[in-house]
Structures are given as C-alpha cells and as structure tokens.
Amino acid sequence: MEAGPHGRPLRSAVVVNPAKVADLGVVRRTVGDTLAAAGWPEPLWFETTVDDSGRGQTEQAIAAGVEVVFACGGDGTVMACLGALAGTEVALAVLPQGTGNLLAANLGLSNDLAAGLAVAVQRGRRLLDVGEVDGQHFAVMAGMGFDAHMLAATSETTKRRIGWPAYLAGAARHLRDRPMTVWIRLDDQSPLRRRARSVLVANVGRLQGGVRLLADAEPDDGYLDIAVLTPRTLRHWLALAWAVVRRRERVPRMEVFRARHVEITSNRAQPRELDGDLIEPGHTLRVRIRRRALWLCVPRPAGSSDLTTSTTPSR
C-alpha cells in the first residue's frame, strides 16, 4: 500500500447496485467531482446485475489495475466486492446505500456519500480478517437458524420504507419456531451438542440498529466469535433481548465461544446467511477465518501523517 497521504493519485472503480441508489446521476457526479478535486483520475464504473451482485465487476476492476474499489450499495454489494478483493492489495471503500451497511456501522463509517469518499481520499487503511464459507466471504457474520428465517421473512419493500425496524416484524413470525439440535466443532475440539434457535459466527459484534451482540468481537484479532442462542419461550427471548440492549455482561440463553474455524451441523436443513444475504439452506455451516485478508479504507487517526498500514494480506 501507498506509504503517505501525499503520494500519486490512485486509480479507482465504483461497483454500484442501481437498485439501491435513488439517483444514479447524482451519485456519479458527486463521486466524479470529489475524486477530481483530489486529483484522482475518473473512476471506472460497473453496475451490478441480477446474475452478478458485484464479484465479477470487482474482478474486472482489479484486472484493469485499480487500487481502490468503491462498493456502492447494501450489504450484498459489499460482500460480493470483498469476495474478489480478499487476499489482494486493492482496498475496499464502502459507500452505503439503502438501509445502510453493517460493516460500515461496525467500524464507525458514515452513511453519507461525501464522507465515504473523503475517507478514501484521506488514504487511511485498516487490514481486516474476513470469514469464508464454501468459497464465499463475509466481513460481519454468518448465521444458521433464526437469524436467516428472520431475513427471509423481511420484505425488501418494507426495508426500503422503514429501514432496519422491518426486521422486527420478520423476527416476530419465527419466535416460536421449533429449536434445532446442533453439533458445534470449534477448531479441533470435540463437538458440543446444543438445542439452539440460532448460531451466529461473527467477525464483528454489532447487529442492525446499532445493537452490540458480541462486545469482544474485533475484525482483526484472528478469531471468529460464535454466539449460540438457546431461548425456548417468548419470555426467554425478551430476557435475552433486554440484556443485549442494556449491554449486560451476561446474556441469558446465549453462550459465546471463540475459534479460528467452526463447523455447525444441524439435525435438519436450516436457512443460512452471510452478512444479511441468504445463501442456500443446508445441514452444515463451515466457517474459517482468513487472517488479515482485506484492506479497508477508514478515517486516519487525528494528527496522523501516515497511512494506517500493515503487512501483506493473507491469501
């Protein structure tokens, strides 16, 4: 990575999900004007499609020699971009659209377009871990069970209209579902057996609405944080939710573990998700950490004259 804030202009590309952008023309002008003012060349532009949510476009951008990829869309767009960027020297800059973005929220990045562009131009960088599931990558968390049921029950129309509270309605439909029996293998340990409603494998700790589920989860510590949720009644759910919202040290009906790789096997097929996007249902969720694999554009610390840098990403 570049070693100072006054180096040569960087080549960039924008991977945009047009379905998440209210006025694509305004976005293009804002991005172009901001980068031109910083002395950067005109960025390449790629639009996502129904068949390709951003990975193929990002791979084209990398092949064209860009050094920064702006992901302009929701969680799905960011996840697709980082899948191509993991293990490369090309940095990801997040320009959240729609109902926002969980990675941006976890790292304190603004939802404002101009602020997101300014972060990239400042050239602050942070080297993050990413999770991997069957060749797909995520930056926030993977899940199996209740959380994926909730996502499936939440309509895009409602999310656009009211934002993250739309998930509450989806959650309410599945609070009384039957638990699953799961076997959880952490690294090379013997499997743990649990009756669970959901198992979350997290790289960072915040959920939609700013709720912090896993206080110790950090995106560059080399570990995955695993939350096993075991509520059985509405009263259990309320006690769990209250403790999370109040940031209590102990959360009832939730166990937390740490590992570098984890395998969760259910007694029946379950819905699964990565960073808020549903993937194919299955009996098993296998997750491993890819240590220091993604460069992310972040604000430079106040008073810092150098880039936030680290070693080459792992492949």
N, C-alpha and C positions, 0 to 999 in steps of 0.2 A: 504493500500500500504506500501511497504518497506520504512523505515524512514531514510535511509542513503546510500551513494554511495558505501560503502564497505561491504554491507551485503552479505548473501549467494548467490550463483549463482541462476539464475532464470530459470525455465523450460519454454520452448517456442515452438511455432509451426509456420510453414510457410504455408500460403494458397496462392498458386501460380496459376495464369492463364497462362497455357503454350502457348496460342495463342499470348500473349503479350511479351513473352520472346524470344529473338533471340537465345540464347544458354543456355538451362536449366542446362546443366552440369557445365558451368562456374558459374552460379548463385549458384548452390548447393555447389560447392567448396568454393566460396567466403564467403557464409553465414556460412558454417561449420567451416572454418578456423578462421574467425573473432570471432565467438562465443567461439570456443575452446581456442583461445588466451586470451579471457576474463574470462575463467574458467567456462563458461556455458556448460551444457550438450548438446549433439547432439539434435537438434530440431526435432520435428515430422514434416513430410511433407505431405501435402494434395494438390492435383491438382483439380482445378475447372473443371466442365463438362458443356456440353450444357444444361443439365437439372438442374444443381445446380451451380450457379455462385459464391458460397463461403459461404453461410449461414450454410448449413448443415455441411460442413467441419469445420467451426469455432465452431459449437456446439459440434462436436466430440472432437475438441481440448480442449474446456472448460471442457467437461466431463472427459478428460484424466488428468486434473489438471494443465494445463499450466497457466502461469502468464503473458505471453506476446504472442500476435498473430501478426506475420508479414504478412501484406497484400501486396502481390507482384503482381501487375497488374495495370489496369487502374481504372477509377472512379467507374465502375460497380463492380469490385472486392472489392474495399474499402467499397462501400455502402453495399454489401452483408455481409461483415465481421462485420461492425458496427451494423447491424441489430441484430446479435446474441450477440454482446458484450455490447450493451446498457443496463445499469442497473446492470452490473456485476462489479467485482473488477479486471477483466482481462484487461490489457492495449492493445491498438492498436498501432502498429508501421507500418508506411507507407513506402513501398519500391516501388516508382512509376516506371512504365514501359510504353512502348508505347509512346503516345503523352503527358505523364505526368499525373498529378493528381491535381484537383482543390483544394482539402483540403490542400495538401502539399504546393501548391502555395500561398494560403491564409495565411498560418501560417509560411511562410518562411522556409519550409523544403526543403532540397536539393533533386534534382532528381538523384544524384549519389548514387549507391548501397552501397558503402563503408561508405559514410557519413550517410546514413539512418541507417545502422547497428550501427555505432558509437553512434548515438543519443539514441538508445535503451539501449546500454551497459552503457551509462552515467547515465541512470535512472532518467532523468528529466521527469516530468509528468505534464500534464495540464488537468483539469477536464472541459469538454465541454458540452454545450447543444447539443441536436440533435432534428431535426424535425421528425414528424411522420405523415404519410398519409396512412390511411386504413391498419395499422399494419406494413407498410414498413417505414424504417428510412432513413434519409439523413443527411449529415453534412454540405452541401454547400447551395443548394437551390432547390426548387420545382418550376415548371412553367407550364403555360397553355397558349396555343395560339402560337404566332410567334416563340418563342424560341424552342418549341417542333417541329413545322414544319421545322425549320432550321436543327435540329438534324436528323429528318427523311430524309431530302434531302441530307445529307452529307454521302458519302460512306466511309466505313472502309478502303478501299484501298487508297483513296485519303488522309485520315488522316495519314495513315502509311507513305505515300510518302512525304507529305509536312508539316505535323503537324497541329497546330491549325488554320492556314490560310485557311484550307479546309472548315471551317465553313462559310467563307465569300461567297463562291460560293453557298452553301445551303441557306444562308440568302437572296442572290440576287433573288432567284427564288420566294420568298414569300413577297417581299417588297410591292407589290401592291395588296395583298390579301384583301378581304373584312373584315372590323372590326367585332368584336363580341360585342354583348351587354351583359354586366356582372353586377351582383349584388354582392357586396362585403360586407360581415358582419365581422366587427372587434370586437373581444370579444363579448360583449352582446349589442353592439350598433345597431341602426337601419341600414339596408343595404344601401350602396351607389350604385348608378346606374352610369355606365360609358360605353362609346363606346371605347373599347380598342383593341389593337392589341396583347398585351401580359400582363399577370400578373405574376410577379415573387415573390416568398415568400422565403426570404433569411435568412440564419443563419450567413453567412459571405458575404463580399461585392465584391470580385474580380471575374471576368469572365476569359475565355480563353484569352491568350496573355497578361495577367497581367493588363487588363483594370479594373479599380475600379469603379463599378457602384454605390455602396452604401457606402459612406465614413464612416458612423457611425455604420455600422453593426459589431458586435463583437460576437464571438461564445460562450461567457459565460456570457452574460448580461441578460439572461432570457427572451429575446424578439425576435420575428421574425420581420424583416424589409420587408415591402411589397412595390414593385415598380409597378405602373400601367402605362404602356406605351400606349400613345394615338396618335401616328403620323398617318396621313392620306395620305400624299403625299411623294414623293421622297425627296422634299425639307425639309419636317419635319424630315424625317429620318436622313438626312445629318446634320441638325442643332442639333438634339439630340446626334448623334454620336460625333460630334465635341466638344460639351460641355462636354461629358463624358471623351473623350480622353484628353481634356485640364483641366480636373478636376475642372470645374466651380462649384461654389456653387449652382447655379440654373441651372437645366437642363430642356430645353423646352420640352413640350409634355411628361413629366414624373412627376407623383405625388408619394410621399413616405409617408407611414404610418407605425405605429408600433403596434403590438398586441401580445398576448400570444397564441391566436388561431384565425384562419381566415377561412371563408368559401366563396368560389368563385363559383358562379353559372352562367353559360352561357346560352344564348338563343338557342344554338345548340351544339352538341357534338364537343369537341376540343381535339387535341392531347395533351398529358400531359407528363411531365418528372420529374425525380428525379435525381439530381447530374449528369445530362448529359445522363441518360439512359431513354429510352422511357418506359412508362407504358401504360396500357390500356386507350384508349380515353374515354372521359366522359363529361357529362354536368357540373359536380361539382368537385371541388378540396377542400377538407377539410384538414387543416394543424393545428397541435398543437405543442407546444414546450415541450420537455421533459428536464427539468432543471437539469443541472449538471449530465448527464447520461453516459458520455463516458470518460474513461481515455485515453489520447493520449500521446505517447512518443514524447517529444520535447527537444531541447537543454537546458541544465541547464544554468542559467544566469552566466556570467563571475564572478568568485570569490565565487560562491555559493558552500557550502559544503554539503547542504541538498537537498533533493528532493523537487521539486515543488509539494506540496500536497494540498489536500482539503478534504472535507467531503465525506461520502459515497455517491455513485451515487444514484439518484432517480430512482425508478422502475416504 
